[in-house]
Amino acid sequence: MQMITIQDVARRSGVSATTVSHVINKTRYVRPELADRVMRAVEELGYTPLRVSHRQKLCGMRVAGIFLSSIRGSYASDLADCLAAELLDKRVRIVAIVTEQRLAWKDFLEYVRLYHLDTAIVHYSVEIRDDGGAPPPVQTIFINHIPTERDNCYYINFDYPHAVGLALRHLLNRGHADIAFLACQSSSFINQSVLSAAHETCRQYGLAFDDGHFWTIDDTYSRDELVRQLGACFQAHPGITAVITAETGATMHIMDYIRLNDLQFPQDLSLITIGDMYIAKVFFPNITRVDMKVRELVAGIRELILGGNERRHRLISADFILGESTRTLARGPSGAQAGRAELLELTDAEIEEVQHRGYSVCISINDERSLSSRLLAQGMRDGFAALGIGVLGTVNAQQDAQLQKIQLDSLAAMHPDAIVCLPVLEGRELDRYRKLCRSGIRLVFAGDVPASMPPFSYDTCVAANESENGRAAGKLLAAEVLRRGGSCIGFLYGSAQSFCTRQRDLSATGIIAEEFPQLETVARRDFYSPCGNAPLIRGLLEAHPEIDGLYASDERLAADAAAALRELSRPDVAVVAAGLDYGVAKLLAAEKNITAVSCPRSYETGRAAALACACSLLGKQPLPHIVTVPAVVTAKNLEKSWLELVKRRLPREISELLAR
């Protein structure tokens, strides 16, 4: 069959070949009647311009066209580049064909003919409106589309249900409840998969997913308009604390919104992206993401094009990659989200009003022998002094619940405006605090809150973010055990009667189960006595000699664990503590089993408790639960951290150990 040339079209339409070229390529104005005559001749003769793809075909090259709706900042551009590089030595050329998002079947066939395609690759941003007729004339590979059984059609889909489950479970385990998904309107298959998976994952947690938290945006709009759309979404749902982007175009749009609104993640918003986009990984390398595995996708397309594998349907699994774009949200006993201590504030006028009213308070400490309790009390005293609030008295319960009850009655008799209490936790708290509740004296807890106390019975509790504290301790332990080549860990839990302790221990357990599946938990034990637990810990270690690492819920358990390990001559076992005192610091400096510590900033928590108390006295009711950020301490930063946390220089004995 003889090839139709541009000269044939020129003769049929009665114009020059140059005019035909201008009409086809739209390079110069041509009168409408002449242009119509040329296009009729093109159609009658079946003329196809000799494009690059055609010239490559004449040279023995195979041509694969990837259909995209856009290559702007998209996963699609990464995919096209990877395919081109992968197939270059196989005499296959990749042609990027940018079309409208919804492509009619006849238009798709016209593109196939026009570009002389051997293979069509349809990206998920393009939806072909199938007429239900004959199958496509060439091998057609659909990426993230609803599979069919038509001839010449092949489907490679990303496992979105698994990806959504990984992302959503990570955020739910970190205390997030108000989570939004952001997707582009261009992929109905992806959006349906994500929404369905969100409902199923929430159902497994006994929750219901709100469809109003599934946001879709039209990515054909300008960047300014997209940012405005996102602003409207956040304004309509002000409680949102985390966003999961379901497609890489959506990732770029949320990045624009965060940047233009001077926000930061994870402080202002936790973010997880689903996708594998080069530009996002280069400019935001620490994002927590679910990897879309572009290399595995490229390998699957390559196999199909070269005939190495004829599977019609394949599913690409998801990999969860932990970054630094999500944070743990603490929650109070009622389940409500805790507030951040740094958001507590009083204006100058309000401070003057506090001073003018002459408020007075009393302080009840659970145990002055504890460094954490002493720092809390000192922080409160300094905070109250700065606000002009008088402290009528401070008492120490010495970890005796009955003594604390008697002392609280005595403090109430002094008629303070408020009592700030570091509680002794022994399970009969309601009886101890009932008289205070009836007296009208404001009650603020510091450091912890009894698990049985209903939120309406006290004004607020200010404590460390123990969810984050536990997660940090868990991650430190896992990293150290893996570094040493170990695989078995044990958990030493604190009192379950403490709400904050329970949060800390559950978080430590949860992060290891979620993010370190290669580690096996072989032992767990609760300890109710605050000290003297070394014999019990020794028994646990003797029963489980395979243990490579121990999580200690507080500094006293850590010291007891170190003593038990010393008796057993087990320097190989790593211990991570969720609390700091002189003894733990000494063991950390001497590198005696304890390898790292995650601990509260107790002094700052005391200052925040004083401020929260002042807010409550003024009628500015603070949130029921307020948290401060914990600190991570290692031998390398011990000297600096001790000064920052304890407000004094590290004792000489410990400094000398560090210097060895």
DARA-V787126 format. One line per field, one symbol per residue. ss: DSSP state (h for helix, s for strand, l for the rest). A space follows every 50 residues. Layout:
# DARA-V787126
ss=???
This chain:
# DARA-V787126
ss=lllllhhhhhhhhlllhhhhhhhhhllllllhhhhhhhhhhhhhhlllll lhhhhhhhlllsssssssllllllhhhhhhhhhhhhhhhhlsssssssll lssshhhhhhhhhhllllssssllllssslllllllllssssslllllll llsssssslhhhhhhhhhhhhhhlllllsssssslllhhhhhhhhhhhhh hhhhllllllhhhsssslllllhhhhhhhhhhhhhhlllllssssllhhh hhhhhhhhhhlllllllllssssslllhhhhhhllllssssllhhhhhhh hhhhhhllllllssssllssslllllllllslllllslsshhhllllhhh hhhhhhhllsssssslllllhhhhhhhhhhhhhhhhhllsssssssllll hhhhhhhhhhhhlllllsssslllllllhhhhhhhhhhhllsssssllls llllhhhllssssslhhhhhhhhhhhhhhhhhhllllssssssllllshh hhhhhhhhhhhhhhhllllssssssslllllllhhhhhhhhhhlllllss ssllhhhhhhhhhhhhhllllllssssllllhhhhhhhhllllssssssl lhhhhhhhhhhhhhhhhlllllllssssllsssllllhhhhhhhhhllll lhhhhhhhhl
